[in-house]
């Protein structure tokens, strides 16, 4: 019988080769499963004392999973804060995916259906209003090449709703300037098309014209000062830098542009299926989180503006009645 460590490695290879999942997803699975296996190893070590132990699929029992969920619930991050419910659930979802794989291979272990995931509540979405987006886009110094690059990056993020990893991986040849669109190979190696606004197209053109390099299709679209491809972390840092420069107090990241892209479309009346397609969501459920934001926004508009003319009339009648009483 293979150990759980061997089976975990085979599971990750299966995710990569057969399920065609992204490297980020596979790394997340590995991180969460490694924590679970270390927890299981620690539990068995206490029972075995100094003896050598082997982790087998039969060791995964429902009571163990319950104890593991308690363990995860009591963990803290590097800043001493409790782990978010969504992060806790990622740990359990990774375990459930692993158990599903074991069941598929006919290996006896805990049924994945017996592993429950806690409720995490509505996901909190941070997005920018149109005015905030415009303020942030205006921060880079476009008289310099780096400023042009950064303006083009943020314009592209807002115009397309790209994930930051998708943007970092763009090459020059990926941009179709004739159709003003980009073909993106997103999560799960799924192909989708995103579109460039006139503003994004303008700043991207300005950046490429001023870069002054020979255009090759396989060249990175956005490069650092050291001539290498701009990394995801570098893009995150530059967005945060301009957000701080603009004086924003809310937490702004490249993903905030993606949220802002989606909510902007929905506020303008776009149907949710179209937004799902442009975001590259496999399930409509993922996209529906934005409807909670837009519903709340519409509620605020309703409370602010609905019945104001009637309210004014009531107030006017009240004043007029008081004046008549004073004159009688």
N, C-alpha and C positions, 0 to 999 in steps of 0.2 A: 504493500500500500504506500502510495506516495504521500509525502508530508504536505501540510498546508502551504508551506513556503514554496514547494515545487509547483503545487497546483495554482497558487497565486501567480507565479511567473507564467505558467501556461495560459491562465485566464487573460493576463495582460497581452500576451502574444495573440490570442484569439481576438481580442478587442481591436488590435491593430490590423491583423491580416484578414480576418473574416468579417468583422463588423465595420471595418474601415473607419474607426473612430479617430478623432484628432489626437495629436500628441498631448495636448493640454488635458483632455479628458482622461487619457491613460495615466498621465502623471498624477492626476487627482485621485483616481482609483488606487494607484499604488500608495500614495500618501495616507489615504484613509484606511486602507486594508492593513498597511504596516502597523498603524496604531492599534487596530483591533487584534492583530496577531501578537503584538507585544503585550497587550492586556491579557490575552489568553495564556501566553507563555508565563507571565507573572503569576497568574492564578494557579496554573499547574505546578509551577516551581515551588510554591508554598506548600502544596500537598505532597510533592515528591521529596522535599527537603534537598539534599545534596545530589540526589540521583539524576541521571541523564533523562531528559524528557524528549518526546516526539509529539508534535502537534498533528492530529489526524482529523478528517472531516467529521467523525463521530463526536469529537469534543465540542462541537458547536451545538449547544442546547438552548432551549428557550429561556431558561433561567439565567444562563450566562449572558444572553443578549440583553435581558432586562437589567442585569448588573452593569453591563457595558454602557447602556443608555444612561444610567445614573452617573457613571463615571464621566461620560461625555458632557452631561448636563452640569457637572461641577467643575469642569475645566475652565481655565482663564486664558486669555490671549496674552501677548507680550506686554500689553499695557495694563494688565490686571483686570480686564473686563470679562464678563461672562461671554461665552460663545453665543453668537446669534442662533436662534432656532433653525434658521435656514442652513447654517453651517453644521449644526448638529445633525440635521436631517441628511445632509450630504454624506456624512459618515455611515448612516444606516442604509441609505440608498446604494452606496458602494458595496456594502456587505450583502444586501439583497441581490444585487446583480451577480455577485460572486456565487451565491447560493443557487441562483437560477442556472448559472453555468454548470455547477456541479450536478444539479438535477438533470440537465440536458445530457451530460456525459454518463448518467446512470450511477453516479457516486453517492452512496448513502450519507446523508447529512440532514440538517434541519431544513424543513420545507420553507422556501422563501415567502410563502403566503402567511407564515406564522410570525414574520418580522414586520412589525407595524412601525409607521412613521408618525411622529407627533405633529400636531397642528402648529403651523408657524404663523398663522394670521395673514392678513393682506401684506403683500410686499410693498415696502416703502420706496417710492420713486422720487428721485430728485431730478427736476428738469428746470430749464430756463425759459422765461417768457421771451417774446420776440425782442423787446428792448434790451434785455440782459444779453441775449445772443449778439446783438449788434454792438453793444459796449465791449464785449469780450473780443469780438473779431477785429475791433479797431485798435487793440493794444499793441500788436507787433509794429516795429519800426520798419516800414516797407521800403525805406531808402537803402536798406542793406539786404544782402542776399538771404541771410538767416531769417530776417523779418519777413521777406517774401515767402520763404519756405514755410514758416510757421503760420502765416496767414492762409496759405494754400492748404495746409494740413487741417486747420480748424474749419475752413470753408468746406472742405471735402467731407469732414466728419458730419457736419450739419446737413449738407446737401444729400448725402447718401445713407446716413445711419449705419455706416460701417462699424464693425467691431474694431478695436484698436489693433488687434493682431492681423486682421485682414488688411488694414491700411498699411501697416508696417511691411507687409509682404508684397505690396504692389510693385510691379516693374513698369518701366516706361511703356512697353508694348501692350500693357493691359488696358490702356486708355484708348477708347475709340473716339477720336476727336470729330469724326464725320457725323456720328450719331449721338455724341455727347453722353456716352454711357460707358460703364465698366462691367465686364463679366467677372464675377467673384466666385471662387471656389471656397465655400464656407464650411461650417461644421458638418461633419459626416461626409465631406467631399461632395456636397450638394452645390450645384451651379445655380446662380441667380444673377439677374441684371439689376444694377443700380444706376441712377441717373444724375447727371451733373446740372446744377442750376447755372444760369448765366454768370452769376457772381463767382461761383466755384471755378467755372471754366476760365473766367478772366484771370483770376489770381494764380491758377495753375499754369496758364499760358505765360504770365509774367515771370513766374519762378523759373520755368524751363528756358525761356528766352535769355534770362540773365545768368543762368548757370554756365552757359558758354562751353558746354562739353559736347563731344560727338554723341549723337543719339543712337543708342543701341537698345533693341527691344528687351534684352535680358538685364539691363542696368536697373538697379534699385531706383524707384521713383524719388524717394526722399532719403538723402544722405546726410551724415553728420559732418562736422568740421574736419574729421579725420578721414573723410572720403569713404567711410563704410556705411552700410545700410543702417538707417535710424532704427533703434530698437523700440520695443513696446514701452520699456521703462523710460526711455528718453522722451517719448511722446507724452507719457503721463506727466513727467516733470515739467515739460514746457507748457502744458495746459494749466497746471497748477500755478506756475510762475505768472502767467498772464491773468489768471483769476485773482491772485493776490494783488497784482498791479492794479486791477480794476476795482479792488476794494470789496470783493464779494466775501460774505461771511459763510455762505453755504458751501458744502464740499463739492467742488467742481472737478470732474475727471473727463477723460475722453468718452467714457460711457454715458456721461451726462448729456453729451451731444446726441448720442443714440436715443436716449429717452426724450430729448427735446425734439428730435426729428419725428418720432412717433406721435407725441402729443400734439405737435404742430399740425400734422396731417389730420389727426382725428378732430381737433378743434375746427379745422377748415371744412370738415364734412366728409373726409375720405372713409370708405367702408373698411371694416376691420380685416377682411380677407386680403385686400390689396396691401394693407400695412403689414400683415403677416408675411406676405410674399416678399416685400421689399426688405424686411428685417431678416428674412431667412429663417424664420421659426418653423420647426417641424410640426408643432402642434398649435392650434388656435388658442388653446388654454394659456400658453405662454404670452401671447399677444394680449389676451383679455385683461391682463394686469393693468394695462393702460386705460381701459374703460373706467376703472375705479377712479383714476386721476381725473379724467375728463368729466365723469359724472359729478365729482365733487366740485370741479371748476364751474360746471353749468349750474349747480346748486347755489354757489356763491353769487353768480350773476343773477339768478332768479331772486335771491334774497335782497340783492342790492338794488335791482331795478323794478321788479314786479310790484305793481300796485302803487307806484310813486305818484302817479297822476291822481288816483283815487284818494290817496293819503293827503295830498295837497288840497283836494276839494273838501275833504272832511275838516281839515285844519281851518280852511277859509270859512266854512259854514259855522264852525265853532266860534271863531273870532266875531263873525257877523252877528251871531245870536247873543254873544256877550255884550256887544255894543248896543243892540236893541233893548236888552234888559236894563242897561245903564240909563238909557234914554226914557224908560217908562216910569 
